[in-house]
């Protein structure tokens, strides 16, 4: 069976990455690609890696028609946008995977503090981190695709929190991301002379991903936590490296920690527990997350490190993984590509 898939918001990096992954997927047909500011433009003009590979044009969206024609729709639109049309897509029969933050947060007041006014938050969305929520994802009509930083952080700390091996206060998350994480729109901080040969922390006290991280960390811990999150911009196009610092609840050795991670992710194709320190260039272009953990026995402090490609496992690849689960397909279909190296 071939499923009809549509992409709303095809002009940005995540929209382009969705099309790249779906282009060679054996079980889907990209029915349409849609946008508002880029209506009428050739997709390959916006994404030159598709020159001579597709003649598709970005269309103006008619949400009722899209819902009727599509088995599943990806919404790769800016925050605060998908809430205006998700109802219509669902009412007309399509399942929806939303790559924005519009349905990631449980508390409307928290969403409005970080993003602005919200409508239609009452929809029953599942937070779509497959390795942690697979059973809920497979029966969902609406998936809130996780943010890139939360994906890298939650996968790195889930085994420890789930088993109660670390203290809930404090837990410190330090993340470094390539410039594509800021989106396609040019800005001063992304100007080449400002980001090349430079590393800077940003949104230190109020990054939008903080409440998402806190929400899901507390679900894993089954209690309140005291976390800190600091993102950094690094002179790289793709990749996120996240480092978690926390303290053990009781004395353990490093091999116990590694064994916990290996057992926890034993059946997960896209999570690789490795001996060496993860690097972003070992996962570039792929849906893999590389993880490891280290222990300072003197202090009982653990350091867990993860690496993902922010546009794939941190966004579009994870969305395709969720699509495969919802449609009952092999979870790795369309995501078999080996990471680029070097």
Steps between C-alpha positions, in 0.01 A plus 500: 500500500619851417408783738439856384702751699495880497745755640379839619792737539730360235735795458698471824778265598268249669261503204788438261635223719157335517483495121855359478412211731159432344634520143648149519248352745351193329152525652407866464402744230553870566157624396575869542733759647353821634594842627381858523795731435653271235186403307571440132872444540674187377602281792841446340564875491470511877677166552763474224598146602181401311596662172380274214357253754155653545283753321261548793381853572403641838124548509271719708337276765132410499489318832172318443624363168839409644329308782278313256780402261768413758541203726744702707614863504824646630465853635847657479379851574617766750379486858149639540393404147388137496241556773296690238459203264565172685132463591402527133753237392385257769131561429558413135667166572874564508737412780737786591861524615573853618867602504433826687458545874125560476401170664812403696410671827224378730440833672350778288633772732855367458461498122377858503790611722758371251321518163186716517122446491374149431179364354380139481737364764227256599590269211631162614862510381770247584855617564676310226833378631469142370758337726302618804142527372466241224186333634319834513634617164366202308138573597514878463333728247716801596870489585692786657847440357758583770747786480860434404658587834242301701554195277875495561460565873212262578661205324824562691336506843195272466661178631632673812175679580278201427696280739545771766879481481560876515394775736235740371682805635705620324505373142696717258461482121759666276433490125677623191324534164586577141354805329228315305314461828412870483309452174532632148426867574820712504595684819789693648615214721504264201695742281818312400749748656307478828467122529812370325795427734274590790299328775234678704235418756155639425157524665671385817211576733204448271549268206168377363601137536550530878136434600480209256814346650378558855155355425633176353785461751249517785283239331800267482600576859138483621572800722600864492859579402745787508654521154715751317537527122755704306504494118798611293540589133806344338658560155349190342201454269351182646517317828425521871729378774333492844673431829307410814650546848331334797577313824434135581254406773730217613846369425542326163779440254529612140441157352166481683402828340597388152317171551187691601515703179565196282206312653266800486565559130566138402215487247530857372643515150569872505672525840860384510667464841871533432826478696661814360367853530226577245576746221260688277679404179436130574122552479480775236220447249356206695229422755747352748564620853839400642525480881749426772535558874796560729538497880718695737519248784643749748199732478229266371440736209398355167549661161274368222568620147287474187538603136228539237446673168260779599319493164454122492461332841439847642218578256410349162651153543320453828181620330541232231572243771171601664323477164624145452370401843158659446457342157612157621816499286847378585632775727828543313354532148623812323759546777753233407760748378844467658639813667730720294866481602711703489 
